[in-house]
Amino acid sequence: MDANIQIKNQNFTLHPLGGLFWEEKSLLLISDVHLGKVSHFRKFGAAVPRKAIHRNFVLLDKIVSNFQPFQICFLGDLFHSSLNKEWELFENWVGKTPAEIILVSGNHDIIAPEKFEKLDVKIFPELILDDFLLTHYPEEREGLFTFCGHIHPAVKLQGFGRQHLRLPCFFKSKNQMVLPAFGEFTGTHTLKPSKKDEIFAIVEDTVVKV
């Protein structure tokens, strides 16, 4: 189940796969997919199942089918490292995806821009749309609301006794929202919210405000 929020009179849908849909722009924001990471670790002997390579593309298809956006903007770290076999899978995915695809580059995006240009994928260091800043790194800039990634945010929920859960989340402060990592096999970083922050945790197939 999705969660819906309004920021600066614009409407956004938070999806349990970790993407965020801007309704007025028909723009889907996705951060930190880290394609190629599974192949990278397998190359160096990690016992990661081969089927995990295809999992990210299955999830991308699922969320794109759900929203059918005009544009998809990846907020950095689309690929984990240099070229490997997963680039061909990405080429095929771009070819069958009707939306325009944009990459806001992150620290892991080291693949030559020419490779993306051949696929008509546009690359930017950041984007400003209306009163919103789209960037990879968290940054609060006067007059703008920021959507970003990089951190792979999670929140720890305390249960009875010493029981606790650590859940990926959308982490919203006054002027910024950090998106969860979309990709499988990416890891998380637990953040401690203040009373003013809003946390939207992903619990199985549901986004829950906690």
Disulfide bonds with the S-S distance in Angstrom:
none
